[in-house]
């Protein structure tokens, strides 16, 4: 059936290669039994997704055909990039590993706060998983620094950066404009001057946020400053209120702590923010609604008569 689908164009050559790569002599008979159901499911998928689906099938097929004593299923995790630049995550975990991940995701999730679009449970879990990975990358042990940014390299031209367009990773993975802008706020920058494919000059790595500035902002803000969010400082970035690509200065009066989700959101079209002289952080969403948060030690105090009235 797979051969017939390849012959009539239902399956592309790339899809066929992905199928064949994951069928062995041991599992060929089982695949023949499943072929009538699987080929229609695989046909609409990009070749990269077919490969991911077939890897999952191959792992399950090997387990099903194991002739020895049934063993505890092993844990598997597959992460593959689609042809559109997105990523697909699938796999299976044993009972203990699954419970560990479920507990971690439950603790890392945060509810939606007033003023931002609501997320589905799946979106909240995805955000929580990325936050957990970002926390690990930022706090790995290393002798040269007490804080480390995630190791994600993005290439962008100065023109695209100023225009709010995105960039791409060295492997071609696209990074959209808002995500790139959030990285520029708190990252290490390398300048490379090129003429066509010839490198004319390159600069030394420059941190957009120094360790001293980061700790100063932490002392003031304590946690993500998006109204209603309590994500701690250790899970947060420093955000330029007037964006760095727009010439915003890198100083405490133009910087606030924001968790990854809210940091990216404030770089999206229609959102604006202001940091007042007394440290109030005022956010306006695309609908024009305004939300204000205050540093823990500088919240508005009620008038004196209210203190007297309440004792």
C-alpha positions in Angstrom: 0.0 0.0 0.0 2.9 2.4 0.8 4.4 1.6 -2.6 1.1 2.3 -4.4 0.7 5.6 -2.5 4.2 6.6 -3.5 3.5 5.7 -7.2 0.3 7.7 -7.4 1.8 10.7 -5.6 -0.2 10.4 -2.4 3.1 10.1 -0.5 6.2 12.1 -1.4 9.7 10.7 -1.6 10.5 12.4 1.7 7.6 10.8 3.4 8.4 7.4 2.0 12.0 7.7 3.3 10.7 8.6 6.7 8.5 5.6 6.8 11.1 3.1 5.5 13.8 4.5 7.9 11.6 3.4 10.8 10.5 -0.1 9.7 12.9 -3.0 10.3 12.8 -6.6 9.4 11.5 -7.2 12.9 8.6 -4.8 12.6 7.8 -5.2 8.9 4.9 -7.7 9.5 3.3 -5.4 12.1 3.6 -2.4 9.8 1.8 -4.4 7.0 -1.1 -5.0 9.5 -1.2 -1.3 10.3 -0.5 0.1 6.8 -4.1 0.6 5.8 -4.8 2.8 8.8 -1.5 4.6 8.9 -0.9 5.7 5.3 -4.0 7.9 5.1 -3.0 9.5 8.5 0.6 10.1 7.3 -0.1 11.4 3.8 -1.2 15.0 4.9 1.8 15.4 7.2 5.1 17.2 6.3 8.0 14.7 5.9 9.5 15.8 9.3 6.3 15.1 11.1 6.0 11.7 9.3 9.5 10.9 10.7 8.4 11.9 14.2 5.2 9.8 14.0 7.0 6.8 12.6 9.7 7.0 15.4 6.9 6.8 17.9 5.3 3.9 16.1 8.6 2.0 15.8 9.2 2.3 19.6 5.7 1.0 20.3 6.1 -1.8 17.7 9.4 -3.0 19.3 7.7 -3.1 22.7 4.7 -5.0 21.3 6.9 -7.6 19.5 9.2 -8.2 22.5 9.1 -11.9 23.0 10.9 -11.9 26.4 9.4 -11.2 29.8 7.3 -8.0 29.8 9.5 -5.2 31.1 8.7 -1.8 32.5 8.3 0.5 29.4 11.2 2.8 29.0 10.9 6.6 28.8 11.2 8.2 25.4 11.0 11.8 24.2 11.1 12.9 20.6 11.6 16.5 19.6 11.6 17.3 15.9 11.5 20.5 13.8 8.8 20.7 11.2 9.3 22.2 7.7 7.4 25.3 8.9 10.0 26.0 11.6 7.8 24.9 14.5 8.7 22.0 16.8 6.8 18.8 17.6 7.2 17.1 20.9 6.0 13.6 21.6 7.0 10.5 23.5 6.1 8.4 26.5 7.3 8.3 30.1 7.3 5.5 32.8 5.1 6.0 35.8 7.7 7.7 38.0 9.1 10.0 35.3 5.6 11.0 34.2 4.7 11.9 37.8 7.8 14.0 38.2 7.1 15.9 35.0 3.4 16.3 35.9 4.3 17.7 39.3 6.9 20.1 37.9 4.5 21.4 35.2 1.8 21.8 37.9 4.1 23.9 40.1 5.5 25.9 37.2 2.2 26.8 35.6 0.7 30.2 36.4 -2.9 31.3 35.8 -3.7 34.0 33.3 -3.9 37.5 34.8 -6.3 40.2 34.0 -5.5 42.1 30.8 -3.9 39.3 28.8 -5.6 36.8 26.4 -6.7 33.5 28.1 -4.7 30.4 27.3 -5.8 26.8 26.9 -4.6 24.2 29.4 -2.2 22.9 26.7 -0.8 26.4 26.2 -0.2 26.8 29.9 1.6 23.5 30.1 3.8 24.4 27.1 4.7 27.8 28.6 5.5 26.0 31.9 7.8 23.5 30.2 9.7 26.3 28.4 10.0 28.2 31.7 11.5 25.1 33.4 14.0 24.7 30.6 14.9 28.4 30.6 15.4 28.3 34.4 17.8 25.3 34.0 19.8 27.0 31.3 20.0 30.3 33.2 21.3 28.6 36.4 23.7 25.9 35.3 26.9 25.7 37.4 29.8 27.5 35.7 32.9 29.1 37.2 32.8 32.3 35.2 29.3 33.6 36.1 26.5 33.3 38.6 23.8 33.7 36.0 23.6 32.3 32.4 21.2 33.1 29.6 19.8 30.3 27.6 22.2 29.2 24.8 20.1 30.2 21.8 21.9 31.9 18.9 19.9 34.2 16.6 21.3 36.0 13.5 19.6 39.2 12.5 20.5 42.2 10.4 20.5 45.7 12.0 17.9 46.8 9.5 15.5 43.9 10.4 16.1 44.5 14.1 15.2 48.2 13.8 12.1 47.4 11.7 10.8 44.9 14.3 11.3 41.9 12.0 12.6 38.5 13.1 15.9 36.6 12.6 16.9 33.0 12.4 19.0 30.5 14.3 22.1 29.1 12.6 20.2 26.0 11.7 17.5 28.1 9.9 14.9 28.0 12.6 12.9 31.3 12.3 12.5 33.6 15.3 9.7 36.1 15.0 10.0 39.8 15.8 8.5 39.9 19.3 10.5 36.9 20.5 13.7 38.4 19.1 13.0 41.7 20.7 12.6 40.1 24.1 16.0 38.3 23.6 17.7 41.6 22.7 16.5 43.1 26.0 18.5 40.6 28.0 21.2 38.8 26.1 24.8 38.9 24.9 25.3 40.7 21.6 27.9 40.1 18.9 28.4 42.7 16.1 29.6 41.3 12.8 30.3 43.6 9.8 30.0 41.8 6.5 30.2 42.6 2.8 28.3 39.8 1.1 29.7 36.6 2.5 33.0 38.2 3.6 33.4 39.1 7.3 35.1 42.5 7.5 35.1 43.0 11.2 33.6 41.5 14.4 33.1 42.9 17.8 33.5 41.4 21.3 30.5 40.0 23.1 28.6 42.6 25.0 26.0 41.9 27.6 22.9 44.0 27.3 22.2 43.7 31.0 25.1 43.5 33.5 25.0 41.4 36.6 25.0 44.5 38.8 22.1 46.0 36.9 20.1 42.8 37.1 20.6 42.5 40.8 19.6 46.2 41.3 16.3 45.7 39.4 15.7 42.5 41.4 16.0 44.5 44.7 13.4 46.9 43.5 10.9 44.6 41.7 11.4 41.2 43.4 9.2 39.4 40.8 7.6 39.8 37.4 6.1 43.3 37.3 3.2 42.4 34.9 0.1 43.2 37.0 -1.1 40.1 38.8 1.9 37.9 38.0 4.1 36.5 40.8 6.7 34.7 38.8 9.9 35.1 40.9 13.0 37.0 39.8 15.0 33.8 39.2 12.5 33.0 36.4 12.5 36.5 34.9 14.4 38.7 32.4 15.1 42.4 32.5 12.9 44.3 30.0 13.7 47.7 28.4 10.4 49.7 28.8 11.5 51.9 26.0 12.8 49.1 23.7 16.5 48.7 23.2 16.1 48.7 19.4 14.3 52.1 19.8 17.2 53.6 21.7 15.9 52.9 25.2 18.7 53.4 27.8 19.9 50.4 29.8 19.4 51.8 33.3 17.1 51.1 36.3 14.7 53.8 35.3 14.0 52.1 32.0 14.2 48.4 33.1 11.7 46.1 34.9 11.6 42.4 35.6 9.2 40.4 33.4 8.7 36.6 33.1 9.4 35.1 29.7 5.7 35.0 28.7 4.9 38.6 29.7 8.2 39.8 28.3 7.4 38.5 24.9 3.8 39.8 25.1 4.9 43.4 25.7 7.0 43.3 22.5 3.9 42.4 20.5 2.0 45.0 18.5 -0.7 47.0 20.4 0.9 46.7 23.8 2.6 49.6 25.5 4.2 50.3 28.9 5.6 53.1 31.1 7.7 53.1 34.2 7.0 56.1 36.4 9.4 58.0 38.6 8.0 56.3 41.7 8.5 52.8 40.2 4.9 52.2 39.1 4.7 50.0 36.0 1.8 50.9 33.8 0.8 48.6 31.0 -1.8 49.3 28.3 -3.2 46.4 26.3 -4.4 46.5 22.7 -8.0 47.2 23.9 -6.9 50.3 25.8 -7.2 48.9 29.3 -4.6 50.0 31.8 -3.0 47.8 34.5 -0.6 49.2 37.1 1.7 47.4 39.4 4.0 48.8 42.1 7.3 47.7 43.6 6.7 45.8 46.9 8.1 48.6 49.0 6.4 51.5 47.2 2.7 50.7 47.0 0.2 53.6 47.2 -0.6 54.4 50.8 -4.1 55.2 51.9 -4.7 58.8 53.3 -3.9 59.4 57.0 -7.6 59.6 58.0 -8.1 56.0 56.8 -5.4 54.8 59.1 -7.1 56.7 62.0 -10.5 55.4 61.1 -9.4 51.8 61.0 -7.1 52.0 64.0 
